């Protein structure tokens, strides 16, 4: 039987770190894809920035199926925090069927969507209206 270490339960490993992400679009010189929390200094306007569109999103591929319990979003704080609202957190095993596990309607600088254990490979954060989306980082636990 596997028993997680005390360190892992107190300081869970960020499963998104070093994993590829892709945005639904990109605005200006912002990239449309990249690696989450790759140590590169992040523009204070966000790691990515979508065009204004219906349901802008960013999807992280964890590379394999994992048991997940939380997703933490770090919003841009230099301005325009309301653009990320309302924010849905969705999980998928096949990149086709998505399950919503979190929803935020109130402005935030960082927000953790906690949920009962779910198995997923893909994590998507999606604004549930016409807007643009720009976040500094996303962590998955």
N, C-alpha and C positions, 0 to 999 in steps of 0.2 A: 504494500500500500504506500502510495506517495504522500508524504506530509510536507507541505511547503515550509520553507525556513521562516524563522521569525522575521528576518530581514525582509524577505519578500512580502510578508503580510503587512509590515509597517511601511516599507518603501517599495511598492510594487514597481516592476519593470515596465517602462513605457514601450508597448509593443509597436507603436507607430514610429519610433525613433529609427531613422535610417531607411524607412520604407518609402516607396514611391507614392506620390500623389498626383492627381490630375484634376484641374479645374474645368468647369463646363465651358469656359471661354477665357480670354485674357484681354486686359485693357492696357494700352500703351506698351511700355517696355517690360511689364511684369510677365513672368513666365507662365505658360499654361500647364507645365508639369515640373516636378522636381522631387527632391527627397526631403521628408519631414525632419525638421530639427537636425540638419546636417552640420551644424556648427558654424555655418555661414551667417554673418551679421545680417539680421533681417531689417529691411526698410521699415521705418516706423509706420508706414502706410499699409504694411502687410506683407506676408510671404508671397501672396498671390492677390490678384485683383481682377474680378470678372467684369465683363461688360454689364451694363444694365440689361437684364433679361428676365424672362419669366422663370422662376425657380432656379436661380444660380446655385451652384454646388461645388463642393470639392470631395473627391473620393480617394480614400487611402486603401491600397492593396497591402494587406499584412503578409502576403506571400504564402500563407498556409492558414488552415482553420485553427482558431484559438477560442478558449472560453473567455468571454469578456464580461466585465461587470461595471465599467464606467468609461466615459469619454469626456475629456476636458478640453474646452475651447478657450483660447486666449484671443480676445477681440482687439482690434486696432483701437488705441486710446487717443491718438492725435486729433481725431475728429470722426464724425459720421458713424458712431457706434450703432445708431438705430438701423443702419442698412442691413445688419445681420439678424433683424427680427421680422417675423417670428422665425426662430431657428429650430429645425427638426434634425434629430440625430437618428440615423437609420443604419441597420445592419443587414448584411446579406452573405450567404454562403456561395451563391452562384453569379452574382452581379446582375441578376434579373429580377428576383423576388426580394423585396425589401420589407423589413419590419421596423416600425418606428419605436424607439426605446426612450426617447427624450424629446421635450418640446419646451422652448423658452420664449416668453412673450415680453419679458422685462429686460431693459438694458443691463449689460454686464461688461466688466473688464475681463473677468474669467468666470467660467461656469462649468460645473461638473454635472453631467447627466449620469446618475447612478441607477442601476436596474438589476434585477435578478439575473443570475448567470445565463448567458446566451452564447451559442456557438456561431462564429462568423469568421469570414476571411476579409470581407470588405466593410469599410465604415464610410458612410456618406453624411456630410453636413449640408443641409439644403435650406435656403430661405424660402418660406412658404408664400411667396408673392413675387411681383415684379420688383427687382432691386438689383444691386450689385453686391458681391460678397468679397470681403477681404478680412482675413484673420492673420494673426501673427504666428500661431502654432496650434496644433491639435495633438493631444496626448491620448493614448488608448491603454486601458488597464483591464 
